[in-house]
Amino acid sequence: MTAVGWTGQPVRRVEDAELLTGAGRYLDDIRLPGMLHLAVVRSPVAHALLGGIDTAAAAASPGVRLVLTGADVAGLSRLPVASDSGAQVFGPAVPILASERVRFAGEPVAVVVAESRAAAVDAAELVDVEYQELPAVTDPAAALAGQVVLHGDATDNVMFRWHQASGDVDAAFASAAAIVRADLELPRLAAAPLEPRGCLAAYDAAGDYLTVHASAQDPHRPRRQLAAVFGRTPESIRVIVPNVGGSFGSKSMLAPEAFATVLAALRLGRPVKWVETRSENFLAAYQGRGLRADCELAVAADGRFLALCARLTSDVGAYLYPVSPVPAVHAGTLATGCYDIPAASVEVTGVATNKVPTGPYRGAGRPEGAFIAERLADLTAAELGLDRAEIRRRNLIGPDAMPYRTAVGTTIDSGDFPRLLDRALELLDYDAALAEQRQARDRGEIYGVGMSVFLEPGGMGLWESAAVSVRPGGQVVAAVGSTAHGQGHQTAFAQLLADELGVPPAAIEIRAGDTATVPVGLGTFGSRSAITGGSALILAARELKATAIKLASERSGVPPAELAWRQGKIHGAGPPIDPPELSVTAGELSASAVFRLEQPVYSSGAYAAIVSIDASTGVLRVDRLVAAHDAGKVLNPLIAEGQVTGGTLQGFGEAVSEQVSYDADGQLLTGSFLSYGILSATEAPVLQSEFVEVPSPLNPLGVRGVGETGATGVPAVIASAVTDALSPLGVRHLDPPYTPEVLHAAVAVT
């Protein structure tokens, strides 16, 4: 391969070798001299007043150096709940350690720091806590009724509200030929990353400098969080993110236990490490989804969608993390889907329950919004006796309407939704699938065909920074605020810069994950890294070339207009100038840039599926699953396809097996992989997919996000296929997960 034309090529990921050979360095691999270990005392009950906490026996236990309770963190600030979601926030932020009352089983009550992990765990068992149990509320509807109020200074359990409306909704419903109603629910989910959460804090008292290693999605957001809680300047804190064993959104915020770890390190002057167990991760790491939607769609006689009215209730748990309102608000903004709906009124209410708090999980509102829009499309087709593909074609926003302002206040920059649907149905061979369905039903088989079209806003946060430099030896070093935890940045970003600078990717080093060595940024979340981080790198590289040409002009006397950067060198009338020569003359040749978006960039896609259900067992089989994705310009098809495949498996798990469950007392029933239905590779459906490239006009690369497309589109397509399969039995709608028990019961009832 030549030194140009790297972008768009399926280059194998260079970062995988060290991970596959065990050379990766994860948080728990890090050892510091004098390091102590922290264990957490967690509430065994979901709701109780805290009485006395006797720490004497634990403090006297061998090897114990410190015990902290809620009283010890009373002077620290809580993380503020972000206001940029547009929601009105009423509920309190998550505390570091409980004081006065516990509100979910697993809530941290105290921490013990000891010379070894074993000593800390043993001593934690000796902390004697008095709990005066209170009634628990685990159902959002019951929580709204307010018989049990979680926070004593509140009159109800409403944690936040959001509402958006436009158009004449009342008139649309009054004139509608049909009103389609649906009550929908998506269960809570556990992110279940391969590596649980953790951090390692060390404090240099002489320099008043705090260093924190964290399993996180980026370094700068944790640094800002630490500065806010401890009242320190960001410059006095260094955050380092080593290799990260997955996150899926669950490490976008530092855990309360991490702040307790940092406090312990500050108190003791020795490094302190906390790494949670898998059981703790299920019990206390924030969860995703948990949404109910009460929806009405006004429809004209010809099947056109006239107006949407939706009331969404988000089960947000006992407290709010800084970004807890975001997923539910995103769901509200995406409830109209890819459809031209001229009027809408969407309300979102976040409700407190005695469960662990919720936050962003892969998709963060996108799957919920797609589920609402696509279920309504299917139900409308059934109501009017129309083909489900036809009802979508009549209502999809066309490419000529872009940019399109939705009735819920968002602007879709570009896309071709009809093309995506048509391509997905072509891949499925939709007409043949319907013919086979008729034959299968004649044989008494339960056979369904489904489809979904979806949106995925990316680039959230709307800015990112980068810096690019050329070392005297010729190595290009690029530092970017976006931090990889499985996305393949080292490979894809090097491809981008290789084309921009005309050097091979092997000559480029990508740096991220350390506040001491990378520019201030926002990090990796919400399908944003290629859009914002990649664009920032390109802008920095272009600034670097402009600087180099200026220096070369000063050195050679040739006007800048007569010089050009080609193939990694500066060309003019004389011999080419190698940039490293300029770096020796002028110091390190470097440039930095910040890329800013005016609005999110929207990805889109369409899935189609064929499923069958065994009537005797309820076992669901996916016979075909196909997809067409518009991720804009695809930087590396191999990496992009990997993101789609991984997201598809997660979305499929959400659809067929995954659900976090609690009993009426707020006790977690799905606290391990034995009870939580995470899928293995052997249960993954075979996916046939392709990319339909419609470049975005909002960034210099033309890229869109791809990290959450699979998780967004798959639950809706499986729901579409399952309900179609069950429709001859009179089933209008069924909420996921579609476990064998659920499907067998649905078949048995009919």
C-alpha positions in Angstrom: 0.0 0.0 0.0 1.3 3.5 -0.8 1.7 6.3 1.7 -1.6 7.8 0.6 -5.1 6.4 0.4 -5.1 4.9 3.9 -8.5 6.3 4.9 -11.3 3.9 4.0 -9.0 0.9 4.0 -9.7 -2.2 6.2 -6.4 -1.9 8.1 -6.1 -4.4 10.9 -6.0 -2.9 14.4 -2.5 -2.3 15.6 -3.6 -2.1 19.3 -4.9 -5.6 19.5 -1.5 -7.4 19.6 -0.6 -6.4 23.2 -4.0 -7.1 24.5 -4.2 -10.5 22.9 -0.8 -11.5 24.2 -1.4 -10.4 27.8 0.9 -7.4 27.5 -1.9 -4.9 28.2 -1.7 -2.9 31.4 -5.1 -2.6 33.1 -5.8 -0.8 36.4 -5.4 -3.8 38.6 -2.0 -4.5 37.0 -0.6 -1.3 38.4 1.4 -1.6 41.7 2.8 1.4 43.5 5.2 1.3 46.5 3.4 1.4 49.8 0.0 0.8 48.1 -3.0 0.1 50.3 -6.3 -1.5 49.4 -9.9 -0.3 49.9 -13.0 -2.4 50.5 -16.6 -1.2 50.6 -19.2 -1.8 53.3 -22.6 -1.9 51.4 -26.1 -1.7 52.6 -27.8 -5.1 52.6 -31.3 -3.4 52.5 -32.9 -1.1 49.9 -34.3 1.5 52.2 -33.5 2.2 55.8 -32.6 4.9 58.3 -29.0 4.6 59.4 -28.5 4.3 63.1 -25.1 3.9 64.7 -22.1 2.7 62.7 -19.6 1.0 65.0 -16.2 0.9 63.3 -14.0 0.1 66.3 -13.6 -3.6 65.6 -12.7 -2.9 62.0 -10.3 -0.2 62.9 -8.5 -2.5 65.3 -8.3 -5.3 62.8 -4.8 -6.3 61.6 -3.4 -4.2 58.8 -6.2 -1.7 58.8 -5.1 1.9 58.4 -8.4 3.9 58.0 -12.1 3.5 58.2 -14.4 6.2 56.6 -18.1 6.7 57.0 -20.6 9.3 55.8 -19.6 11.7 58.5 -16.0 11.8 57.1 -17.2 12.9 53.7 -19.8 15.5 54.9 -17.5 18.4 53.9 -17.1 17.3 50.3 -19.3 18.5 47.5 -21.5 16.2 45.5 -21.1 16.0 41.7 -23.6 18.5 40.2 -26.2 17.1 37.9 -25.6 18.5 34.4 -28.2 21.0 33.2 -27.3 20.8 29.5 -29.8 18.0 28.9 -32.6 20.6 29.0 -34.4 18.8 31.9 -35.6 20.5 35.1 -33.7 18.7 37.8 -35.2 18.2 41.3 -33.5 15.1 42.6 -30.3 14.9 44.6 -26.9 13.9 43.3 -25.4 10.5 44.3 -23.5 10.7 47.6 -20.0 9.4 48.2 -21.1 7.5 51.3 -24.6 7.2 52.7 -25.5 9.4 55.7 -28.8 9.3 57.7 -30.5 7.0 55.1 -29.7 4.3 52.5 -31.8 4.1 49.4 -30.7 1.1 47.5 -29.3 -2.3 48.3 -25.6 -2.1 47.7 -25.2 1.6 48.5 -21.8 2.4 50.0 -22.0 3.1 53.7 -18.4 2.9 54.8 -15.0 2.0 53.4 -12.0 0.2 55.0 -8.4 0.7 53.9 -5.8 -1.9 54.8 -2.4 -3.2 53.8 -3.9 -6.0 51.7 -7.1 -6.6 49.8 -7.9 -9.6 52.0 -7.3 -7.6 55.2 -9.6 -4.8 54.0 -12.4 -7.3 53.0 -12.1 -9.1 56.4 -12.2 -5.9 58.3 -15.2 -4.6 56.3 -17.2 -7.5 57.7 -16.6 -6.2 61.2 -18.2 -2.8 60.6 -21.5 -2.9 62.6 -24.3 -0.8 61.0 -27.7 -0.3 62.5 -30.4 -0.3 59.9 -34.0 0.8 60.7 -35.8 -0.6 57.6 -38.3 1.5 55.7 -40.8 0.4 53.0 -39.2 0.2 49.6 -40.7 1.2 46.3 -39.4 -0.4 43.1 -42.2 0.2 40.6 -42.1 3.7 39.0 -45.9 3.9 38.9 -46.1 3.3 42.6 -43.2 5.7 43.1 -45.2 8.4 41.3 -48.2 7.7 43.6 -45.9 8.9 46.4 -46.9 6.6 49.2 -43.2 6.0 49.9 -41.0 9.2 49.3 -37.3 8.5 49.1 -36.0 11.9 49.9 -37.3 13.6 53.0 -37.1 17.1 51.7 -39.2 16.3 48.7 -43.0 15.9 48.4 -42.8 13.3 45.6 -40.4 11.1 43.8 -40.0 13.1 40.7 -36.2 13.6 40.0 -36.4 15.5 36.7 -38.9 16.6 34.0 -38.5 17.5 30.4 -41.1 18.5 27.9 -41.0 19.5 24.2 -43.9 20.4 22.0 -44.5 22.0 18.6 -47.3 22.1 16.0 -51.0 21.9 16.7 -51.2 18.5 18.4 -54.8 18.9 19.5 -56.0 19.8 16.0 -54.1 16.8 14.5 -55.7 14.4 16.9 -59.2 15.9 16.4 -58.9 15.4 12.6 -57.2 12.0 12.7 -58.8 9.1 10.9 -57.2 6.8 13.5 -55.4 7.1 16.8 -52.9 4.4 17.5 -52.1 3.8 21.2 -49.3 1.8 22.7 -47.9 1.2 26.2 -44.3 0.2 25.9 -41.6 -0.8 28.3 -37.9 -1.5 28.1 -36.2 -3.2 31.0 -33.2 -2.1 33.0 -29.9 -3.4 31.8 -26.4 -4.0 33.2 -23.4 -2.8 31.1 -21.3 -5.7 32.4 -18.0 -4.7 31.0 -15.2 -7.3 31.1 -13.3 -5.2 33.6 -15.2 -3.8 36.6 -14.8 -0.3 37.9 -11.8 0.9 39.9 -9.2 3.5 40.6 -5.8 4.0 42.2 -5.0 7.3 43.9 -1.7 8.6 45.1 -1.0 12.0 46.8 2.3 13.9 46.8 1.9 16.1 49.9 5.2 18.0 49.2 4.0 19.1 45.8 0.3 19.0 46.8 -0.2 16.9 43.6 -2.8 14.2 43.2 -2.4 11.4 40.7 -5.3 9.1 39.9 -5.3 6.0 37.7 -8.8 5.2 36.7 -10.6 2.7 34.6 -12.6 5.4 32.7 -13.7 6.5 29.3 -11.3 9.5 29.3 -9.1 11.4 31.7 -10.3 15.0 31.7 -13.9 14.5 32.8 -12.7 12.6 35.9 -10.2 15.3 36.6 -13.0 18.0 36.5 -15.1 15.8 38.7 -12.3 15.3 41.2 -11.6 19.1 41.2 -15.3 19.8 41.9 -15.7 17.4 44.7 -12.4 18.1 46.5 -12.2 21.9 45.8 -8.9 21.6 44.0 -7.6 23.2 40.9 -7.6 20.8 37.9 -3.9 21.6 37.4 -3.2 20.0 40.8 -4.6 16.7 39.6 -3.3 14.2 37.0 -5.6 11.5 35.7 -4.2 8.5 33.8 -6.4 6.0 32.0 -4.6 2.8 31.3 -6.0 0.0 29.1 -9.7 -0.3 29.8 -11.6 -3.5 29.6 -14.8 -2.1 28.2 -17.3 0.4 29.5 -20.4 0.8 27.3 -21.1 4.1 29.1 -20.8 2.7 32.6 -17.4 4.4 33.3 -18.4 7.8 31.9 -18.6 9.1 35.5 -16.3 8.3 38.4 -18.0 6.0 40.9 -18.7 7.3 44.5 -16.2 4.7 45.7 -13.5 6.3 43.6 -13.9 9.6 45.5 -13.7 7.7 48.8 -10.5 6.1 47.5 -9.0 9.5 46.7 -10.0 10.8 50.1 -8.3 7.9 51.8 -5.1 8.6 49.8 -5.2 12.3 50.8 -5.7 11.4 54.4 -3.0 8.7 54.6 -0.4 10.0 52.2 -0.1 6.6 50.7 -1.4 5.2 47.4 -4.9 3.5 47.8 -6.5 1.2 45.2 -10.1 0.1 44.9 -11.2 -2.5 42.4 -14.7 -3.8 42.6 -15.7 -7.4 42.3 -18.1 -8.7 39.6 -20.8 -9.0 42.2 -20.3 -5.4 43.3 -20.5 -4.3 39.7 -23.9 -5.9 39.3 -25.0 -4.5 42.6 -23.8 -0.9 42.5 -22.6 0.2 39.0 -25.2 2.4 37.4 -27.6 0.7 35.0 -29.2 1.6 31.7 -32.6 1.8 30.1 -35.6 1.2 32.4 -38.2 3.2 30.5 -42.0 3.1 30.1 -43.8 5.0 27.3 -47.5 5.8 27.0 -47.9 6.8 23.4 -50.6 8.0 21.0 -50.1 8.6 17.3 -52.6 10.5 15.2 -52.8 9.1 11.7 -54.6 10.3 8.5 -56.7 7.9 6.3 -53.8 7.5 3.9 -51.5 6.4 6.6 -49.6 9.7 7.1 -48.5 10.4 10.6 -50.0 13.6 11.9 -49.0 14.0 15.5 -47.4 12.2 18.3 -48.2 12.4 22.0 -45.9 10.5 24.3 -45.4 10.4 28.1 -42.1 8.7 29.1 -41.4 7.5 32.6 -37.7 6.8 33.4 -36.9 4.6 36.4 -33.8 6.5 37.5 -33.2 4.8 40.8 -32.3 6.4 44.1 -30.1 9.3 43.1 -28.8 11.2 40.0 -25.4 10.9 38.5 -24.4 14.0 36.6 -25.7 12.6 33.3 -28.6 10.5 34.6 -31.3 12.6 32.9 -29.5 12.3 29.5 -30.8 8.9 28.2 -34.4 9.6 29.0 -34.2 13.0 27.4 -32.5 11.6 24.3 -35.3 9.0 24.1 -37.8 11.9 24.1 -35.9 13.8 21.3 -35.9 10.6 19.2 -39.5 9.4 19.8 -40.5 10.7 16.3 -37.7 8.5 14.8 -37.0 9.0 11.1 -40.5 10.1 10.3 -42.0 13.3 9.1 -44.4 14.0 12.0 -45.4 17.7 11.9 -46.7 18.0 15.5 -45.6 16.4 18.8 -45.8 16.7 22.5 -43.3 14.6 24.4 -43.0 14.6 28.2 -40.3 12.8 30.2 -40.4 12.2 33.9 -37.6 10.8 35.9 -38.8 8.9 38.9 -36.9 7.8 42.1 -37.1 4.1 43.1 -35.1 2.1 45.6 -32.7 0.8 43.0 -29.2 1.6 41.9 -29.1 4.9 39.8 -29.2 4.8 36.0 -27.0 6.5 33.5 -25.8 6.2 29.9 -25.5 2.7 28.6 -24.6 2.0 24.9 -27.2 3.9 23.0 -28.2 6.1 25.9 -31.8 6.9 24.8 -31.3 6.0 21.1 -32.6 2.4 21.4 -35.6 3.7 23.5 -36.5 6.3 20.9 -36.2 3.9 18.0 -38.3 1.3 19.9 -41.1 3.9 20.4 -41.1 5.1 16.8 -40.8 1.7 15.2 -43.4 0.0 17.4 -45.9 2.8 16.5 -45.1 2.3 12.8 -45.8 -1.4 13.1 -49.0 -0.9 15.1 -50.2 1.7 12.7 -49.7 -0.6 9.7 -51.7 -3.3 11.5 -54.4 -0.8 12.4 -54.8 0.4 8.8 -54.2 -3.0 7.1 -51.1 -1.7 5.3 -47.8 -3.3 4.6 -45.2 -2.3 7.3 -42.7 -1.3 4.7 -45.3 0.8 2.9 -46.3 2.7 6.1 -42.7 3.6 6.6 -42.1 4.7 3.0 -45.2 7.0 3.2 -43.8 8.7 6.3 -40.0 8.6 6.2 -38.2 12.0 5.9 -36.8 12.2 2.4 -33.2 13.3 1.6 -34.5 16.5 -0.1 -36.0 17.7 3.2 -32.6 17.8 4.9 -31.6 19.5 7.1 -34.9 18.6 8.9 -36.2 20.1 12.1 -38.2 17.6 14.0 -41.3 18.3 16.0 -39.3 17.6 19.2 -36.8 20.3 18.6 -33.8 18.6 17.0 -32.3 19.1 13.6 -31.2 16.1 11.5 -28.3 17.3 9.4 -28.6 14.8 6.5 -29.3 11.3 5.5 -31.3 9.1 3.1 -33.7 7.0 5.2 -35.8 5.6 2.3 -32.6 4.3 0.7 -31.5 2.6 3.9 -34.9 0.8 4.3 -35.0 -0.3 0.7 -31.5 -1.6 0.9 -32.2 -3.6 4.1 -35.3 -5.1 2.5 -33.3 -6.0 -0.6 -30.7 -7.7 1.5 -33.5 -9.7 3.2 -35.4 -10.3 -0.1 -38.5 -9.0 1.6 -41.0 -10.3 -1.0 -39.5 -13.8 -0.8 -39.6 -13.6 3.0 -43.3 -12.8 3.0 -43.9 -15.7 0.6 -42.0 -18.1 2.8 -43.9 -16.7 5.8 -47.3 -17.6 4.2 -46.0 -21.2 3.5 -44.6 -21.5 7.1 -47.9 -20.4 8.6 -49.8 -22.9 6.4 -47.5 -25.5 8.1 -48.5 -24.2 11.5 -45.2 -22.6 12.2 -44.7 -19.3 14.1 -42.8 -17.2 11.7 -42.2 -13.4 11.7 -40.6 -10.8 9.5 -39.5 -7.5 11.0 -37.9 -4.2 10.1 -36.7 -1.0 11.8 -35.3 2.3 10.8 -33.4 4.4 13.3 -31.4 7.5 14.1 -28.3 7.9 16.1 -27.1 11.4 17.1 -23.3 11.5 17.5 -20.7 14.1 18.4 -22.4 14.9 21.7 -20.5 17.5 23.7 -19.8 19.2 20.3 -16.1 19.8 20.6 -12.7 18.1 21.0 -9.1 19.1 21.0 -5.9 17.6 19.5 -2.2 18.4 19.0 0.2 17.1 16.4 4.0 17.4 16.4 6.9 16.2 14.4 9.9 14.9 16.3 13.5 15.5 15.1 13.7 11.9 14.1 10.7 12.2 11.9 8.1 10.5 14.2 4.7 12.1 14.2 3.1 12.3 17.7 -0.6 13.1 17.9 -2.4 13.7 21.2 -6.2 13.8 21.3 -8.8 14.2 24.0 -10.8 11.2 22.8 -9.6 8.1 24.6 -10.1 4.5 23.3 -11.5 1.7 25.4 -12.0 -0.7 22.5 -12.8 1.6 19.6 -9.6 1.2 17.6 -8.5 4.9 17.7 -4.8 4.1 17.4 -5.4 2.5 14.0 -8.1 4.7 12.6 -6.6 8.0 13.7 -3.2 7.0 12.3 -4.9 6.3 9.0 -6.4 9.8 8.9 -3.1 11.5 9.7 -1.2 9.3 7.3 -3.3 10.6 4.4 -3.3 14.2 5.7 0.5 14.3 6.2 1.6 11.9 3.5 3.5 9.5 5.9 2.9 5.8 6.7 0.7 5.0 9.7 3.6 3.2 11.3 5.3 6.6 11.6 2.5 8.0 13.7 2.0 7.6 17.5 -1.4 8.3 18.9 -1.5 9.5 22.5 -4.5 9.7 24.7 -5.7 9.0 28.3 -3.3 11.2 30.3 -4.1 14.7 31.4 -0.4 15.4 31.6 0.3 14.6 28.0 -2.9 15.3 26.0 -4.8 18.6 25.5 -7.9 19.2 27.5 -10.9 17.5 25.9 -14.2 15.7 26.5 -13.4 12.1 25.7 -15.1 9.1 24.3 -18.9 8.7 24.6 -22.0 9.1 22.5 -20.5 8.0 19.1 -18.4 11.2 19.0 -14.7 10.3 18.6 -14.3 10.1 14.9 -16.6 13.1 14.4 -15.0 15.4 16.9 -11.6 13.8 17.8 -10.8 12.8 14.2 -11.8 16.3 12.9 -9.6 18.0 15.6 -6.7 15.9 14.5 -7.1 16.8 10.9 -7.4 20.5 11.8 -4.2 20.3 13.9 -2.4 18.5 11.1 -3.4 21.2 8.7 -2.2 23.8 11.1 1.1 21.9 11.4 1.6 21.9 7.6 0.8 25.7 7.5 3.4 26.3 10.2 6.0 24.1 8.5 5.5 26.0 5.2 5.9 29.3 6.9 9.1 28.1 8.6 10.4 26.7 5.3 9.6 29.9 3.6 11.6 31.9 6.2 14.5 29.5 5.8 14.6 29.3 2.0 13.4 32.7 1.0 10.7 31.1 -1.2 7.2 32.7 -0.8 4.7 30.4 1.1 2.4 30.4 -2.0 5.2 28.6 -3.9 5.6 25.9 -1.4 3.4 22.8 -0.8 3.3 19.9 1.6 3.3 16.6 -0.4 4.2 13.1 0.6 5.5 14.2 4.0 7.9 16.9 2.7 7.7 20.5 1.7 8.2 21.0 -2.0 9.2 24.2 -3.9 11.6 25.2 -6.6 14.6 23.6 -4.8 15.2 20.3 -3.0 12.3 19.1 -0.8 12.6 20.1 2.8 12.0 17.4 5.4 9.9 18.6 8.3 12.2 17.1 11.0 14.9 19.5 9.7 12.5 22.4 10.7 11.9 20.8 14.1 15.6 20.8 14.8 15.9 24.4 13.7 12.8 25.8 15.4 12.4 23.4 18.3 9.6 20.8 18.1 7.4 21.5 15.1 3.9 21.3 16.5 0.3 22.6 16.2 -2.9 22.2 18.1 -6.6 22.7 17.2 -10.1 22.5 18.6 -13.0 21.3 16.5 -16.5 22.5 17.3 -19.9 21.3 16.1 -22.9 23.5 16.0 -25.2 20.5 16.5 -25.0 16.7 16.7 -24.3 14.7 13.6 -26.9 12.0 12.8 -26.2 8.5 11.8 -29.0 6.3 10.6 -29.7 2.7 9.5 -32.2 0.0 8.9 -32.5 -3.6 10.0 -34.6 -6.4 8.7 -35.1 -9.8 10.3 -36.8 -13.2 9.9 -37.5 -15.1 13.1 -39.3 -18.3 14.1 -40.6 -19.4 17.5 -40.8 -23.0 18.7 -44.4 -23.3 20.1 -43.5 -26.1 22.5 -40.5 -24.4 24.1 -40.8 -20.7 23.3 -37.3 -20.7 21.9 -36.6 -17.9 19.4 -34.5 -18.5 16.4 -33.2 -15.7 14.1 -33.2 -17.1 10.6 -31.9 -13.9 8.9 -30.6 -10.6 10.2 -29.5 -7.9 7.7 -28.7 -4.2 8.0 -27.7 -1.1 6.1 -25.9 1.6 8.0 -25.1 5.2 7.1 -22.0 6.1 9.1 -21.0 8.8 6.6 -17.5 8.4 5.3 -16.2 5.1 6.8 -12.6 5.5 8.0 -11.8 1.8 8.4 -14.5 -0.7 7.3 -13.0 -3.5 9.4 -13.2 -1.4 12.6 -16.7 0.0 11.7 -18.0 -3.5 11.0 -16.6 -4.6 14.3 -18.5 -1.8 16.0 -21.7 -2.8 14.2 -21.3 -6.5 15.1 -20.6 -5.8 18.8 -23.5 -3.3 19.0 -25.8 -5.8 17.3 -25.0 -8.5 19.8 -25.7 -6.1 22.7 -28.9 -5.0 21.1 -29.9 -8.6 20.5 -29.1 -9.5 24.2 -31.4 -6.6 25.3 -34.1 -8.0 23.0 -34.0 -11.6 24.0 -32.4 -12.2 27.4 -31.1 -9.3 29.4 -33.1 -7.7 32.2 -32.0 -6.4 35.6 -34.7 -7.6 38.1 -35.5 -6.6 41.7 -38.0 -8.1 44.1 -40.6 -5.9 45.9 -38.1 -5.3 48.8 -35.5 -3.8 46.4 -33.2 -6.8 46.5 -31.3 -7.5 43.3 -32.4 -10.8 41.7 -29.9 -10.8 38.8 -26.6 -10.3 40.6 -24.4 -12.6 38.6 -23.9 -14.0 35.1 -25.8 -17.1 36.3 -29.0 -15.0 36.6 -28.4 -12.1 34.2 -28.9 -13.2 30.7 -25.8 -11.9 28.9 -25.2 -13.7 25.6 -22.0 -15.5 24.4 -20.6 -15.5 20.9 -22.2 -18.9 20.3 -25.7 -17.3 20.7 -25.0 -14.3 18.4 -27.1 -14.0 15.3 -25.4 -14.0 12.0 -25.5 -10.5 10.6 -25.2 -9.5 7.0 -24.6 -5.7 6.8 -23.3 -3.1 4.5 -22.5 0.6 4.7 -24.4 3.2 2.6 -22.2 6.3 2.7 -23.9 9.7 2.8 -21.2 12.1 4.0 -22.2 14.5 6.8 -21.7 18.2 5.9 -21.0 19.1 9.5 -17.3 17.9 9.8 -14.3 17.9 7.5 -14.2 14.1 7.3 -17.9 13.6 6.4 -18.1 11.0 9.1 -20.9 10.0 11.4 -20.9 7.8 14.5 -21.1 4.0 14.3 -20.5 2.8 17.8 -24.1 2.6 18.9 -26.0 1.8 15.7 -26.4 -1.9 16.4 -27.5 -1.4 20.0 -30.0 1.1 18.7 -31.7 -0.7 15.8 -31.7 -4.3 16.9 -34.2 -4.2 19.8 -36.8 -2.6 17.5 -36.3 -5.0 14.6 -36.5 -8.1 16.9 -39.7 -6.6 18.5 -41.1 -6.1 15.0 -40.4 -9.7 13.9 -41.6 -11.3 17.2 -44.9 -9.4 17.2 -45.4 -10.2 13.5 -44.8 -13.9 14.3 -47.3 -13.8 17.1 -49.9 -11.6 15.3 -52.0 -14.6 14.0 -52.4 -15.6 17.6 -53.9 -12.2 18.5 -50.7 -10.6 20.0 -50.6 -6.9 19.3 -47.5 -6.0 21.2 -45.0 -7.7 23.6 -42.3 -6.0 25.6 -38.8 -7.5 25.7 -36.9 -9.4 26.7 -38.3 -12.2 24.5 -37.1 -15.1 26.7 -38.4 -18.6 26.1 -40.6 -18.2 29.1 -42.1 -15.0 27.9 -42.7 -16.4 24.4 -44.0 -19.7 25.6 -46.5 -17.9 27.8 -47.6 -15.7 24.9 -48.2 -18.7 22.7 -49.9 -20.7 25.6 -52.3 -17.8 26.4 -53.5 -17.7 22.8 
